[in-house]
Amino acid sequence: MDDKKKVLIVDDEELAQEFLRFFLSKKYDVYTVGSVNTFYNIISNVTFDLILMDISLRDTKDGIQLTRELKASERHRNVPIFVLTAFNTTKERNGAAAAGADKFITKPVDTKILVKMIEEALMEKVS
């Protein structure tokens, strides 16, 4: 039985999804979504251990709004959410923090550092 942790990548850029999937799928079961509709569909059917959330989704909602919704729900409030974005302004940082994001990471990201951060967050979740 496969007991890999499940990681969801929410990013509207397919290249970003595939890049992250390539590095993370060695250790985790990785799911990707690129739109708000597919996000709602998968989040209601799969329980994730960690979510990587882009801010800019070019959709009806952005990653900050989705993060806020997840952190307000009983089912998802304890799931670590890392905001992973190309935007590195105080506005985005404050918005992510106010929404309940556990980490704010700017793109491009060093994959070794990202994997280490994910491992640490998952270990804390277990403790």
C-alpha positions in Angstrom: 0.0 0.0 0.0 1.3 3.4 -1.0 1.5 5.7 2.1 3.0 8.7 0.4 1.8 12.1 1.6 -0.5 13.9 -0.8 0.5 17.3 -2.1 -1.8 19.6 -4.2 -0.3 22.1 -6.5 -2.7 25.0 -7.5 -1.2 26.9 -10.4 -2.6 28.1 -13.7 0.7 27.7 -15.4 1.2 24.2 -16.8 4.9 24.6 -16.9 5.0 25.4 -13.2 2.8 22.5 -12.4 5.0 20.1 -14.3 8.2 21.5 -12.9 7.0 21.0 -9.3 5.5 17.6 -10.1 8.8 16.4 -11.5 10.7 17.2 -8.3 8.0 16.4 -5.7 6.6 13.2 -7.2 9.7 11.3 -6.1 8.6 11.6 -2.5 4.9 12.6 -2.6 1.7 11.8 -4.5 1.3 15.0 -6.4 -2.0 16.4 -7.8 -2.2 19.5 -9.9 -5.0 21.9 -10.8 -5.0 25.0 -12.9 -8.5 26.4 -12.3 -10.8 27.2 -9.5 -13.4 24.7 -10.7 -11.0 21.8 -10.8 -9.7 23.0 -7.4 -13.1 22.7 -5.8 -13.7 19.4 -7.5 -10.5 17.8 -6.2 -10.5 19.4 -2.8 -13.9 18.0 -2.0 -12.8 14.4 -3.1 -9.2 14.1 -1.8 -7.7 14.8 1.5 -4.3 16.5 1.1 -1.4 16.7 3.5 -0.1 20.0 2.1 -1.0 22.5 -0.6 1.2 24.7 -2.8 -1.0 27.7 -3.8 -0.1 30.2 -6.4 -1.7 33.7 -5.9 -2.4 34.6 -9.5 -4.8 32.1 -11.0 -6.4 34.3 -13.7 -9.8 32.9 -12.7 -12.8 33.9 -10.7 -10.8 33.8 -7.5 -7.1 34.1 -6.6 -5.0 31.9 -4.3 -5.4 34.2 -1.3 -9.2 33.8 -1.5 -8.9 30.0 -1.8 -6.4 29.9 1.1 -8.8 32.0 3.3 -11.7 29.6 2.4 -9.6 26.5 3.2 -8.3 27.9 6.5 -11.9 28.8 7.5 -13.2 25.2 6.9 -13.1 22.5 9.6 -11.8 19.9 7.2 -8.8 21.9 5.8 -7.9 24.3 8.6 -4.9 22.2 9.7 -3.5 21.5 6.2 -0.3 23.5 5.7 -0.6 25.9 2.8 2.5 27.4 1.1 1.8 30.4 -1.0 4.2 30.0 -4.0 4.2 33.1 -6.2 6.2 35.4 -8.5 4.9 38.4 -6.6 7.0 39.5 -3.7 5.4 42.6 -2.4 4.3 43.6 1.1 0.7 43.5 -0.1 0.9 39.9 -1.2 2.9 38.8 1.9 0.3 40.5 4.2 -2.6 39.1 2.2 -1.2 35.6 2.4 -0.5 35.9 6.1 -4.0 37.3 6.8 -5.6 34.4 4.8 -3.7 31.9 7.0 -0.9 30.7 4.7 1.7 28.8 6.6 4.6 29.9 4.3 5.2 32.6 1.7 7.7 31.4 -1.0 8.7 33.4 -4.1 9.4 31.9 -7.5 11.7 30.7 -8.8 12.2 28.4 -5.9 15.1 26.2 -5.0 13.6 22.7 -5.1 15.9 21.3 -2.4 14.8 24.1 -0.1 11.2 23.6 -1.0 11.3 19.8 -0.3 13.0 20.5 3.0 10.3 23.0 3.9 7.6 20.6 3.0 9.2 17.8 5.0 9.4 20.1 8.0 5.8 21.2 7.7 4.6 17.6 7.4 6.7 16.5 10.5 5.2 19.4 12.5 1.7 18.4 11.4 2.3 14.9 12.8 3.7 16.1 16.1 
